[in-house]
Amino acid sequence: MSSAEDIFESMKRTKNGWGEDDFHTLYTGYGFTCREGKHRFYIHPTYTDLSATVGRHKKLATGYAQHAVKTIEKLLEYKEGEKNDR
């Protein structure tokens, strides 16, 4: 299985062909917690404004990948800002 960083880099290049397991690896690899249901709901425990809902399908619409890339980029911005504040 690919690491979260590998998935993130690939997802930035192409938004097609990603499934629920890829998103699970991505979000949990970046520290998000997962709540299971008809969909998977991910939320970051420190930055609670960062969240995502992911359908439970093998192949998901490109909008899921677009949202994931934006969400992880925002997380990295937050973490970089914390480093600069020290």
C-alpha positions as CSV (number, residue, x, y, z in Angstrom):
1,M,0.0,0.0,0.0
2,S,1.2,3.5,-0.8
3,S,2.1,6.0,1.9
4,A,0.0,9.1,2.5
5,E,2.7,11.3,1.1
6,D,3.0,9.2,-2.1
7,I,-0.8,9.3,-2.6
8,F,-0.9,13.1,-2.0
9,E,1.8,13.8,-4.6
10,S,0.1,11.5,-7.1
11,M,-3.3,13.0,-6.4
12,K,-2.0,16.5,-7.0
13,R,-1.1,15.3,-10.6
14,T,-4.2,13.3,-11.4
15,K,-7.7,13.5,-9.8
16,N,-9.1,10.4,-11.5
17,G,-9.2,6.8,-10.4
18,W,-9.0,7.1,-6.6
19,G,-11.0,4.8,-4.3
20,E,-12.1,4.9,-0.7
21,D,-9.1,3.0,0.5
22,D,-6.7,5.6,-1.1
23,F,-8.5,8.4,0.7
24,H,-8.5,6.4,4.0
25,T,-4.7,6.0,3.7
26,L,-4.3,9.7,2.8
27,Y,-6.3,11.2,5.5
28,T,-5.3,8.8,8.4
29,G,-1.7,9.2,7.3
30,Y,-1.9,12.9,7.8
31,G,-3.4,12.4,11.3
32,F,-7.2,12.6,10.6
33,T,-9.6,10.5,12.6
34,C,-12.2,8.5,10.8
35,R,-15.9,7.9,11.7
36,E,-17.5,5.1,9.8
37,G,-21.1,5.1,8.4
38,K,-22.7,5.1,5.0
39,H,-19.8,7.5,4.2
40,R,-16.5,7.9,5.9
41,F,-16.1,11.2,7.8
42,Y,-12.6,12.4,8.5
43,I,-11.7,15.3,10.8
44,H,-8.3,16.5,12.0
45,P,-8.2,16.4,15.8
46,T,-6.1,19.6,16.1
47,Y,-7.5,21.6,13.2
48,T,-11.1,20.8,13.5
49,D,-12.1,23.1,10.5
50,L,-10.3,20.5,8.3
51,S,-12.8,17.7,7.5
52,A,-13.9,15.5,4.6
53,T,-16.7,13.1,3.8
54,V,-15.8,10.2,1.5
55,G,-18.2,7.9,-0.3
56,R,-17.7,4.1,0.1
57,H,-17.0,3.3,-3.6
58,K,-14.0,1.8,-5.4
59,K,-13.8,4.7,-7.8
60,L,-14.9,8.2,-6.7
61,A,-15.6,11.4,-8.5
62,T,-12.8,13.8,-9.1
63,G,-14.3,16.3,-6.6
64,Y,-13.2,14.1,-3.8
65,A,-9.6,14.3,-4.9
66,Q,-9.8,18.0,-5.5
67,H,-11.1,18.5,-1.9
68,A,-8.5,16.2,-0.5
69,V,-5.6,18.0,-2.1
70,K,-7.0,21.4,-0.9
71,T,-7.5,20.0,2.6
72,I,-4.0,18.5,2.9
73,E,-2.4,21.6,1.5
74,K,-4.3,23.7,4.1
75,L,-3.1,21.3,6.9
76,L,0.5,21.7,5.7
77,E,0.1,25.5,5.7
78,Y,-1.2,25.3,9.3
79,K,1.8,23.2,10.3
80,E,4.2,25.5,8.6
81,G,2.7,28.5,10.3
82,E,3.2,26.8,13.7
83,K,6.9,26.2,12.9
84,N,7.3,29.9,12.0
85,D,5.6,31.0,15.2
86,R,8.1,29.3,17.4
